[in-house]
Amino acid sequence: MSNKFVLSYSGGKDCILALYRKIEQGDVPVALLTTVKKYSEETWTHGLTFDLLEQVSKSLELPIIYAQCDVSEYEDVFEEKLKEAKKMGATSVVYGDIDIEQHKKWGIDRAEHAGLDYEFPLWQEDREKLVHEVIDSGFKAVIKKVNLDYMSEDFLGKTLTKELIEKIKSKGVDPCGENGEYHTFVVDGPIFDYKIDIKYDKSKIENNCALSIM
């Protein structure tokens, strides 16, 4: 019997790989859940606009549940939206976290408070092998944000390839960017109906991070 789940969606490669694996196993996604800054038109962390998110929703043929919140209400709103996904038939929430224990605990707590099971399909796997799996599976992950303490703006707008991963490693940066060195936005791949239309524009500096505007 297939399991129905909601995906904690950031837009990046890891959550998309988790989604892909679950679909390949025969499980059924009911929705994507993403957090959006209150009084803003951008998601937390990755800075995706509603326009891009709606394109993803159409291409993946999945509704998006928006959790609009500020920092003080982040957890409560996230749990409220998980309960909304539960009403849509979800029995679990899927996360793309790899090996940061505090992130896992946060995800487990939110799921339990909402009365849902939880799954971490990528947990404790080799970081570099995972990013290679993203590439080998045919996903196109564009670097959307870089931490200027680790990487330069030159990486913005580039699509992940194995050659690019080697360049990232040569900077002393984790190949998967799991520590926040860089963030991606997946625009195409085997579960997308069509490629998301983006136009690399420019970058803005935000909390010592350079963010590409698409």
ABEGO torsion letter per residue (X at the ends): XBBBBBBBBAGBAAAAAAAAAAAAAGBBBABBBBBBBBGBABBBGAGBBAAAAAAAAAAAGBBBBBBBBBAAAAAAAAAAAAAAAAAAGBABBBBABAABAAAAAAAAAAAAAAGBBBBBAABGBBAAAAAAAAAAAGBBBBBABBBAAABBAAABGBBBBAAAAAAAAAAGBBAAGAAGABBBBBABEAABABBBBBBBBBBBBBGGBBBBBX
